[in-house]
């Protein structure tokens, strides 16, 4: 079994264990402990009412008082009230005497190359460029071993850990841990001083099924910070889990994804998506594009990150292209078509816009972070293929629509330029997470 497969197998095993462990944790917690956990979660999110009520009812502990004291740093009366109530005065001295290591631990859910992994490593690069030391961690059959991994186009060093029981042996070395999948929240909350969950979207979180929500509440209710790539994820966290999630949007490197005036546009339709992922809806989208490809005497180029095949003379399959080739595919395409059911952000349409290519896409929710129907994109309801084909026909037959979409798309891409977005995301991470002084209630 190769390294990637071993990591994947170990991650699956730990995933199941974490659900069981989190369930046991909440079942064994006393009523007061549960209230302190919820109160601290609300306080982290900016709502102090629950924690203040615990103090009124004498159900608090020093950690609750300390967190309220820090929450009210700019209000002398309330700050002093909660500070003076702390029984163990050494707590204040110990917490405020701590020095930061400027080290951050990022725990990876797997090592397959996906859009989510691209976002994770971009986040790591942002912190590295600001002077932070980043260590990536992966589950494996050993602890403390450094693996040299190839993750898509990236070469990454990652440190191994055998299971969650060993995390305590190195957690004190870091100011912050980042959980890049929700199951990681539980062990990181238990072992690190401070944890941030970075959500890139997954189909359990997207689900409105009561059993899924109940399961994820075991993790999302813990007092950790949350950030995600779009307002769509923010809305889910608020509506289903009563949690605040800060937005750290994706970005586009405009030095790589741009208009190349030396290249001539071609007539093909570009589709990007993994056929193995049912939510991408790739095969059915391509099937419903065939009539339009025949109508305009063109063909479809399908880019997939993994092995795939669509057996039709009008479909060319391109597997995991290098980035320069991918950029050129964007630049030469007549139109990019995305037919996915649901996305957290949907980056390829934004990359297409940066390359001067019009986009037709399903309203997959995450895309609304930047998409404005009829202005910079043409949207259609999921599986409304008649409207999808109508939109594409308009791009092929009405130059004014095509040119308008190109113009507006380029302006949209500028708003998500990598340097500016990364700077904004870092300011948020530093101000809301890295300097946060809240402590764990239990």
C-alpha positions as CSV (number, residue, x, y, z in Angstrom):
1,X,0.0,0.0,0.0
2,X,1.5,3.4,-1.0
3,X,1.8,6.4,1.4
4,X,-1.3,8.2,0.1
5,X,-3.5,5.1,0.4
6,X,-2.2,4.5,4.0
7,X,-3.0,8.0,5.0
8,X,-6.5,7.7,3.5
9,X,-7.1,4.4,5.3
10,X,-5.9,5.8,8.6
11,X,-8.0,8.9,8.2
12,X,-11.2,6.8,7.6
13,X,-10.5,4.8,10.7
14,X,-10.0,7.9,12.8
15,X,-13.1,9.6,11.3
16,X,-15.3,6.8,12.7
17,X,-13.5,6.9,16.1
18,X,-14.0,10.6,16.4
19,X,-17.7,10.5,15.9
20,X,-17.9,7.8,18.6
21,X,-15.6,9.8,20.9
22,X,-17.4,13.1,20.4
23,X,-20.7,11.4,21.1
24,X,-19.3,9.9,24.3
25,X,-17.9,13.3,25.4
26,X,-21.2,15.1,25.2
27,X,-23.1,12.2,26.8
28,X,-20.7,12.2,29.7
29,X,-20.6,15.9,30.2
30,X,-22.6,17.3,33.1
31,X,-25.4,19.8,32.5
32,X,-23.1,22.7,33.8
33,X,-20.3,21.6,31.6
34,X,-22.5,21.5,28.5
35,X,-23.8,25.0,29.4
36,X,-20.2,26.3,29.8
37,X,-19.2,24.8,26.4
38,X,-22.2,26.4,24.7
39,X,-21.7,29.7,26.5
40,X,-18.1,29.9,25.4
41,X,-19.0,29.0,21.8
42,X,-21.5,31.9,21.8
43,X,-19.0,34.2,23.4
44,X,-16.4,33.3,20.7
45,X,-19.0,34.3,18.2
46,X,-19.6,37.6,19.8
47,X,-22.7,36.9,21.9
48,X,-22.1,37.2,25.6
49,X,-25.7,36.7,26.9
50,X,-25.5,33.0,27.5
51,X,-22.2,33.2,29.4
52,X,-23.4,36.2,31.4
53,X,-26.5,34.2,32.4
54,X,-24.3,31.4,33.7
55,X,-22.6,33.9,36.0
56,X,-26.0,35.2,37.2
57,X,-27.1,31.7,38.0
58,X,-23.7,30.8,39.7
59,X,-23.1,28.1,37.1
60,X,-19.8,29.5,35.9
61,X,-16.2,28.7,36.6
62,X,-13.1,30.9,36.4
63,X,-12.7,30.2,32.7
64,X,-16.1,31.7,32.0
65,X,-15.3,34.8,34.1
66,X,-11.9,35.1,32.3
67,X,-13.4,34.9,28.9
68,X,-16.0,37.5,29.8
69,X,-13.2,39.7,31.2
70,X,-11.4,39.5,27.9
71,X,-14.6,40.0,25.9
72,X,-15.2,43.3,27.7
73,X,-11.7,44.6,27.5
74,X,-13.0,47.9,26.1
75,X,-15.6,48.3,28.8
76,X,-13.9,49.2,32.2
77,X,-17.0,48.5,34.4
78,X,-17.8,45.1,33.0
79,X,-14.2,44.1,32.5
80,X,-13.4,44.8,36.2
81,X,-16.6,43.1,37.4
82,X,-15.7,39.8,35.7
83,X,-12.0,40.1,36.5
84,X,-12.6,40.7,40.2
85,X,-14.8,37.6,40.3
86,X,-12.0,35.2,39.2
87,X,-11.1,33.1,42.3
88,X,-7.7,31.8,41.0
89,X,-5.9,35.1,40.3
90,X,-2.9,33.1,39.0
91,X,-5.1,32.3,36.0
92,X,-4.9,35.9,34.8
93,X,-1.1,36.1,35.3
94,X,-0.5,32.7,33.6
95,X,-2.7,33.5,30.6
96,X,-1.4,37.1,30.1
97,X,2.2,36.0,30.6
98,X,2.2,33.5,27.8
99,X,4.4,34.3,24.8
100,X,3.4,33.3,21.3
101,X,5.5,30.8,19.3
102,X,4.2,32.0,15.9
103,X,3.7,28.3,15.1
104,X,0.5,26.9,13.5
105,X,-0.4,23.2,13.1
106,X,-2.6,22.4,10.0
107,X,-4.2,19.0,10.1
108,X,-4.9,17.5,6.6
109,X,-7.9,15.2,6.0
110,X,-6.2,13.4,3.1
111,X,-3.5,14.1,0.5
112,X,-5.6,13.9,-2.7
113,X,-5.5,17.0,-4.9
114,X,-8.9,18.8,-4.7
115,X,-10.1,22.4,-4.8
116,X,-10.4,22.2,-1.0
117,X,-6.7,21.1,-0.7
118,X,-5.7,24.0,-2.9
119,X,-7.4,26.4,-0.5
120,X,-5.7,24.8,2.5
121,X,-2.2,25.1,1.1
122,X,-3.0,28.7,0.0
123,X,-3.9,29.4,3.6
124,X,-0.6,27.9,4.7
125,X,1.3,30.0,2.2
126,X,-0.4,33.2,3.5
127,X,0.7,32.5,7.0
128,X,4.3,31.5,5.9
129,X,4.6,34.7,4.0
130,X,3.7,36.6,7.1
131,X,6.4,35.0,9.2
132,X,4.5,32.1,10.8
133,X,6.0,28.6,11.0
134,X,3.5,26.1,9.5
135,X,3.6,22.3,10.1
136,X,1.2,20.0,8.2
137,X,0.1,16.8,10.0
138,X,-1.3,13.6,8.4
139,X,-2.5,10.4,10.0
140,X,-0.1,7.5,9.4
141,X,1.3,4.3,11.0
142,X,3.9,6.3,12.9
143,X,4.3,9.5,14.9
144,X,6.8,12.3,14.3
145,X,8.0,11.0,10.9
146,X,8.4,13.6,8.2
147,X,6.9,12.5,4.8
148,X,7.7,14.2,1.5
149,X,4.4,14.1,-0.3
150,X,3.3,15.0,-3.8
151,X,-0.1,16.6,-3.6
152,X,-1.2,17.5,-7.1
153,X,1.4,20.0,-8.4
154,X,2.8,20.6,-4.9
155,X,5.6,19.0,-3.0
156,X,4.7,19.1,0.7
157,X,6.4,18.0,3.9
158,X,4.0,16.6,6.5
159,X,4.5,15.2,10.0
160,X,2.8,12.0,10.9
161,X,0.7,11.1,13.9
162,X,-0.5,7.5,14.6
163,X,-3.8,8.4,16.3
164,X,-5.5,11.2,18.3
165,X,-4.0,10.0,21.6
166,X,-0.5,11.2,20.6
167,X,-1.5,14.7,19.7
168,X,-1.0,16.0,23.2
169,X,2.8,15.2,22.9
170,X,3.4,18.0,20.5
171,X,0.3,20.3,20.8
172,X,1.9,22.7,23.3
173,X,4.4,23.8,20.7
174,X,1.7,25.7,18.7
175,X,-0.3,28.8,19.1
176,X,-3.1,27.5,16.9
177,X,-4.4,24.3,15.3
178,X,-6.4,24.4,12.1
179,X,-8.9,21.6,11.5
180,X,-9.5,21.3,7.8
181,X,-12.4,18.9,8.1
182,X,-15.1,18.8,10.7
183,X,-14.1,15.5,12.3
184,X,-10.7,17.0,13.3
185,X,-12.4,19.6,15.5
186,X,-12.9,17.2,18.4
187,X,-9.3,16.0,18.9
188,X,-7.8,19.4,18.2
189,X,-10.2,21.1,20.7
190,X,-9.1,18.6,23.3
191,X,-5.4,19.0,22.8
192,X,-4.6,22.5,21.6
193,X,-5.0,25.9,23.3
194,X,-6.9,27.3,20.4
195,X,-8.5,25.7,17.3
196,X,-10.0,27.1,14.1
197,X,-12.1,25.0,11.8
198,X,-11.5,25.9,8.1
199,X,-14.6,24.8,6.1
200,X,-14.3,24.4,2.3
201,X,-17.6,22.7,2.0
202,X,-18.6,19.0,2.3
203,X,-21.8,17.2,1.6
204,X,-22.4,16.4,5.3
205,X,-22.4,20.1,6.1
206,X,-24.5,20.9,3.1
207,X,-27.1,18.4,4.2
208,X,-30.4,19.5,5.9
209,X,-31.2,15.9,7.1
210,X,-31.8,15.9,10.8
211,X,-29.5,13.0,11.5
212,X,-26.6,14.7,9.7
213,X,-27.2,18.0,11.6
214,X,-27.4,16.1,14.9
215,X,-24.1,14.4,14.1
216,X,-22.3,17.5,13.1
217,X,-23.6,19.4,16.2
218,X,-21.3,17.1,18.2
219,X,-18.4,19.0,16.6
220,X,-19.7,22.4,15.6
221,X,-21.0,23.1,19.1
222,X,-17.5,22.9,20.6
223,X,-16.0,26.3,21.4
224,X,-13.7,26.7,18.4
225,X,-13.5,29.4,15.8
226,X,-15.0,28.9,12.3
227,X,-14.1,30.2,8.9
228,X,-15.3,29.2,5.5
229,X,-14.9,30.2,1.9
230,X,-18.3,31.8,1.2
231,X,-21.4,33.4,2.6
232,X,-23.2,30.2,1.6
233,X,-21.2,28.3,4.3
234,X,-21.7,31.1,6.7
235,X,-25.4,30.9,6.3
236,X,-25.4,27.1,6.8
237,X,-23.4,27.5,10.0
238,X,-25.8,30.1,11.4
239,X,-29.0,28.5,10.4
240,X,-28.2,24.8,11.2
241,X,-25.7,25.2,14.0
242,X,-26.2,28.7,15.5
243,X,-22.5,29.4,14.9
244,X,-20.7,32.3,13.4
245,X,-18.3,31.5,10.5
246,X,-16.0,34.2,9.1
247,X,-15.6,34.4,5.3
248,X,-12.2,33.8,3.8
249,X,-12.9,33.7,0.1
250,X,-10.9,32.0,-2.6
251,X,-8.7,34.0,-4.9
252,X,-7.3,34.0,-8.4
253,X,-3.6,34.5,-9.4
254,X,-4.0,37.0,-12.2
255,X,-0.4,36.6,-13.2
256,X,-1.2,33.1,-14.3
257,X,-5.0,33.2,-15.1
258,X,-5.4,36.0,-17.5
259,X,-6.2,37.0,-21.1
260,X,-3.5,36.0,-23.6
261,X,-4.0,38.2,-26.6
262,X,-1.5,36.0,-28.6
263,X,-3.9,33.1,-28.5
264,X,-6.9,32.8,-30.7
265,X,-10.3,31.8,-29.2
266,X,-11.5,28.4,-30.4
267,X,-15.1,27.2,-30.5
268,X,-15.0,24.4,-28.0
269,X,-17.0,24.1,-24.8
270,X,-15.0,23.5,-21.6
271,X,-16.2,21.4,-18.8
272,X,-14.2,20.8,-15.5
273,X,-15.2,18.3,-12.9
274,X,-14.5,14.8,-11.5
275,X,-17.0,12.3,-12.8
276,X,-16.4,10.2,-9.7
277,X,-18.0,12.9,-7.6
278,X,-21.8,12.6,-8.1
279,X,-22.4,16.2,-6.9
280,X,-20.3,17.6,-9.7
281,X,-22.9,16.1,-12.1
282,X,-20.3,15.9,-14.9
283,X,-21.5,13.1,-17.1
284,X,-25.1,14.3,-17.2
285,X,-23.9,17.8,-18.0
286,X,-21.8,16.6,-20.9
287,X,-24.6,14.4,-22.2
288,X,-26.8,17.4,-22.3
289,X,-24.2,19.5,-24.0
290,X,-23.8,17.1,-27.0
291,X,-26.8,18.5,-28.9
292,X,-25.4,22.1,-28.7
293,X,-21.9,20.8,-29.7
294,X,-23.5,19.2,-32.8
295,X,-25.6,22.3,-33.5
296,X,-22.6,24.6,-33.7
297,X,-20.2,22.0,-35.2
298,X,-17.9,22.1,-32.2
299,X,-16.7,19.8,-29.5
300,X,-16.4,19.5,-25.7
301,X,-13.1,19.4,-23.8
302,X,-13.6,17.8,-20.4
303,X,-10.9,18.3,-17.7
304,X,-11.0,15.8,-14.8
305,X,-8.5,15.4,-11.9
306,X,-8.7,11.7,-12.0
307,X,-9.0,9.0,-14.6
308,X,-12.2,9.2,-16.6
309,X,-13.7,8.5,-20.0
310,X,-16.7,9.8,-21.9
311,X,-17.0,7.6,-25.0
312,X,-18.2,10.1,-27.7
313,X,-16.4,11.5,-30.7
314,X,-17.3,15.1,-29.7
315,X,-15.8,14.7,-26.2
316,X,-12.0,15.0,-25.5
317,X,-10.9,13.9,-22.0
318,X,-8.0,15.7,-20.5
319,X,-6.7,14.2,-17.2
320,X,-5.1,16.3,-14.5
321,X,-3.3,18.8,-16.8
322,X,-0.4,20.9,-15.7
323,X,-1.4,24.4,-14.7
324,X,0.0,26.1,-17.9
325,X,-2.1,23.8,-20.0
326,X,-5.1,24.3,-17.8
327,X,-4.8,28.1,-18.2
328,X,-4.5,27.8,-22.0
329,X,-7.7,25.6,-22.0
330,X,-9.5,28.4,-20.2
331,X,-8.1,31.1,-22.5
332,X,-9.0,29.4,-25.7
333,X,-12.5,28.1,-24.7
334,X,-15.7,29.7,-26.2
335,X,-17.5,29.0,-22.9
336,X,-17.0,27.2,-19.6
337,X,-20.0,25.2,-18.5
338,X,-20.5,24.0,-14.9
339,X,-23.5,21.9,-14.0
340,X,-22.8,20.9,-10.4
341,X,-25.5,20.4,-7.7
342,X,-23.8,22.3,-4.9
343,X,-20.4,24.0,-4.3
344,X,-18.9,25.9,-1.4
345,X,-17.3,28.5,-3.7
346,X,-16.9,27.2,-7.2
347,X,-13.4,28.4,-8.3
348,X,-13.1,27.3,-12.0
349,X,-15.8,29.7,-13.2
350,X,-13.9,32.6,-11.5
351,X,-10.7,31.4,-13.2
352,X,-12.4,31.3,-16.5
353,X,-13.6,34.9,-16.0
354,X,-10.0,35.9,-15.3
355,X,-9.0,34.3,-18.7
356,X,-11.7,36.2,-20.6
357,X,-14.0,33.3,-21.1
358,X,-17.8,33.5,-20.6
359,X,-19.4,31.2,-18.1
360,X,-22.7,29.3,-18.0
361,X,-23.3,27.6,-14.7
362,X,-25.9,26.0,-12.5
363,X,-26.9,28.0,-9.4
364,X,-24.9,25.8,-7.0
365,X,-25.2,28.3,-4.2
366,X,-21.5,28.8,-3.5
367,X,-21.0,30.5,-6.9
368,X,-23.3,33.3,-5.7
369,X,-20.3,34.7,-3.7
370,X,-19.3,36.4,-6.9
371,X,-21.8,35.5,-9.6
372,X,-24.5,37.9,-10.7
373,X,-26.9,36.3,-13.2
374,X,-27.1,38.2,-16.5
375,X,-24.2,40.4,-15.7
376,X,-21.0,38.4,-15.3
377,X,-22.4,34.9,-15.8
378,X,-25.5,33.1,-17.1
379,X,-27.0,30.9,-14.5
380,X,-29.6,28.1,-14.7
381,X,-31.4,26.0,-12.1
382,X,-29.8,22.6,-11.5
383,X,-30.6,20.2,-14.3
384,X,-32.6,22.8,-16.3
385,X,-30.7,21.8,-19.4
386,X,-33.0,23.6,-21.8
387,X,-32.1,26.9,-20.2
388,X,-28.4,25.9,-20.1
389,X,-28.5,25.3,-23.9
390,X,-30.3,28.5,-24.5
391,X,-27.6,30.4,-22.6
392,X,-24.9,28.8,-24.6
393,X,-26.7,29.5,-27.9
394,X,-26.9,33.2,-26.9
395,X,-23.1,33.2,-26.4
396,X,-22.5,31.6,-29.8
397,X,-25.0,33.7,-31.7
398,X,-25.1,37.1,-29.9
399,X,-21.7,38.8,-29.8
400,X,-23.0,41.6,-27.6
401,X,-23.9,39.1,-24.8
402,X,-20.5,37.3,-25.2
403,X,-18.5,40.5,-25.0
404,X,-20.5,41.8,-22.1
405,X,-20.0,38.6,-20.1
406,X,-16.3,38.8,-20.9
407,X,-16.0,42.4,-19.8
408,X,-17.9,41.9,-16.5
409,X,-16.1,38.7,-15.8
410,X,-12.7,40.3,-16.0
411,X,-13.9,43.0,-13.6
412,X,-15.1,40.4,-11.2
413,X,-11.8,38.5,-11.3
414,X,-10.0,41.7,-10.3
415,X,-12.0,41.8,-7.1
416,X,-10.6,38.4,-6.2
417,X,-7.0,39.1,-7.1
418,X,-4.8,36.8,-5.0
419,X,-2.6,39.4,-3.3
420,X,-5.5,41.6,-2.1
421,X,-7.7,38.7,-1.0
422,X,-4.8,37.0,0.8
423,X,-4.0,40.2,2.7
424,X,-7.6,40.5,3.7
425,X,-7.8,36.9,4.8
426,X,-4.6,37.2,6.9
427,X,-5.9,40.4,8.6
428,X,-9.0,38.4,9.6
429,X,-7.0,35.4,10.8
430,X,-4.6,37.5,12.8
431,X,-7.2,39.8,14.4
432,X,-9.9,37.2,15.1
433,X,-8.0,34.0,15.8
434,X,-4.3,34.4,16.4
435,X,-4.6,37.2,19.0
436,X,-7.8,35.8,20.6
437,X,-7.3,35.2,24.3
438,X,-10.4,33.0,25.0
439,X,-9.6,29.9,27.0
440,X,-11.3,26.5,27.0
441,X,-14.1,26.2,29.6
442,X,-13.5,22.6,30.4
